[in-house]
Amino acid sequence: MNQSVEHGKKTGINDYGEISVTVSTIKGRLENAFKKIRSSTGEEVVSSALLLTQNLITVGDTINGHNVITSEPKNSLNGKIEFYEVYLL
């Protein structure tokens, strides 16, 4: 997981109704691949990319300008979170 990607974290909404975003660079592995998955709302969508990272990513964030549709923690054998599997739209 040594690729650098831009993580846009939603921080709120300003007085004009625009979404405020804080952008930072994180490490991970970004793979371009199409896969049919269920979004956090239960809707079936086609993901265009997969990100594997050790950073917490939530639905509503962006990665390199792509919207996050699901983020699922993956545990190691000792029960601790090893990485997050993040699907992008």
The 8 nearest C-alpha neighbors of each residue, nearest first, counted from 0:
[[1, 27, 28, 2, 26, 52, 51, 29],
 [0, 2, 26, 27, 3, 28, 25, 52],
 [1, 3, 27, 26, 28, 0, 4, 29],
 [2, 4, 26, 25, 24, 27, 1, 5],
 [5, 3, 25, 24, 63, 26, 6, 2],
 [6, 4, 24, 63, 62, 23, 25, 7],
 [5, 7, 62, 23, 22, 61, 24, 8],
 [6, 8, 22, 61, 60, 21, 20, 62],
 [9, 7, 60, 21, 20, 10, 6, 22],
 [10, 8, 20, 11, 60, 19, 7, 21],
 [9, 11, 19, 20, 8, 21, 12, 18],
 [12, 10, 19, 9, 18, 13, 20, 17],
 [11, 13, 18, 17, 19, 16, 14, 10],
 [12, 14, 15, 16, 17, 18, 19, 11],
 [15, 13, 16, 12, 17, 18, 11, 19],
 [14, 16, 13, 17, 12, 18, 19, 11],
 [17, 15, 13, 14, 12, 18, 19, 11],
 [16, 18, 12, 15, 13, 19, 14, 11],
 [17, 19, 12, 11, 20, 13, 16, 9],
 [20, 18, 11, 10, 12, 9, 17, 13],
 [19, 21, 9, 8, 10, 7, 22, 18],
 [22, 20, 8, 7, 9, 10, 23, 19],
 [23, 21, 7, 6, 8, 20, 5, 24],
 [24, 22, 6, 5, 25, 7, 21, 8],
 [23, 25, 5, 4, 6, 3, 26, 22],
 [26, 24, 4, 3, 5, 23, 6, 27],
 [27, 25, 3, 2, 1, 0, 4, 52],
 [28, 26, 0, 52, 2, 51, 1, 29],
 [27, 29, 0, 51, 50, 2, 30, 52],
 [28, 30, 50, 49, 27, 51, 31, 48],
 [31, 29, 49, 48, 32, 50, 28, 51],
 [32, 30, 48, 47, 49, 29, 33, 50],
 [33, 31, 48, 47, 30, 34, 49, 46],
 [32, 34, 47, 46, 45, 48, 35, 31],
 [35, 33, 46, 45, 36, 32, 47, 48],
 [34, 36, 45, 44, 46, 43, 33, 37],
 [37, 35, 44, 43, 45, 34, 38, 46],
 [38, 36, 43, 41, 42, 44, 39, 35],
 [37, 39, 41, 40, 42, 68, 69, 43],
 [38, 40, 41, 69, 68, 37, 42, 58],
 [41, 39, 38, 42, 37, 43, 68, 69],
 [42, 40, 38, 37, 39, 43, 36, 44],
 [41, 43, 38, 37, 40, 44, 39, 36],
 [44, 42, 37, 36, 38, 41, 35, 45],
 [45, 43, 36, 35, 37, 42, 46, 38],
 [46, 44, 35, 34, 36, 33, 47, 43],
 [45, 47, 88, 34, 33, 87, 48, 86],
 [46, 48, 33, 88, 32, 87, 31, 45],
 [49, 47, 31, 32, 87, 30, 46, 86],
 [48, 50, 86, 30, 85, 29, 87, 31],
 [51, 49, 29, 85, 28, 84, 52, 86],
 [50, 52, 84, 28, 27, 83, 85, 82],
 [53, 51, 27, 83, 82, 54, 50, 28],
 [52, 54, 82, 83, 81, 55, 27, 51],
 [55, 53, 52, 56, 83, 82, 25, 26],
 [54, 56, 57, 53, 83, 52, 72, 82],
 [55, 57, 54, 70, 60, 58, 85, 83],
 [58, 56, 60, 70, 59, 55, 67, 69],
 [57, 59, 67, 68, 60, 69, 70, 56],
 [58, 60, 67, 57, 66, 61, 9, 68],
 [61, 59, 8, 7, 67, 58, 57, 9],
 [62, 60, 66, 7, 65, 64, 67, 6],
 [61, 63, 6, 65, 64, 5, 7, 66],
 [64, 62, 5, 65, 4, 61, 6, 7],
 [63, 65, 62, 61, 66, 7, 5, 6],
 [66, 64, 62, 61, 63, 88, 87, 67],
 [67, 65, 61, 88, 87, 60, 68, 59],
 [66, 68, 87, 58, 60, 61, 59, 69],
 [69, 67, 38, 58, 87, 86, 66, 88],
 [70, 68, 86, 85, 58, 38, 67, 39],
 [71, 69, 85, 84, 57, 56, 58, 83],
 [70, 72, 84, 83, 85, 73, 69, 82],
 [73, 71, 83, 82, 80, 84, 74, 70],
 [74, 72, 82, 80, 83, 81, 71, 75],
 [75, 73, 80, 81, 79, 78, 72, 76],
 [74, 76, 78, 77, 81, 79, 80, 73],
 [75, 77, 78, 74, 79, 81, 80, 73],
 [76, 78, 75, 79, 74, 80, 81, 73],
 [79, 77, 74, 75, 76, 80, 81, 73],
 [80, 78, 74, 75, 77, 81, 76, 73],
 [81, 79, 74, 73, 82, 72, 75, 78],
 [80, 82, 74, 75, 73, 79, 53, 83],
 [83, 81, 53, 52, 73, 80, 72, 51],
 [84, 82, 72, 52, 71, 51, 73, 53],
 [83, 85, 51, 71, 70, 50, 72, 82],
 [86, 84, 70, 50, 49, 69, 83, 51],
 [85, 87, 49, 69, 68, 48, 67, 46],
 [88, 86, 67, 48, 66, 46, 68, 65],
 [87, 46, 66, 47, 65, 68, 67, 86]]
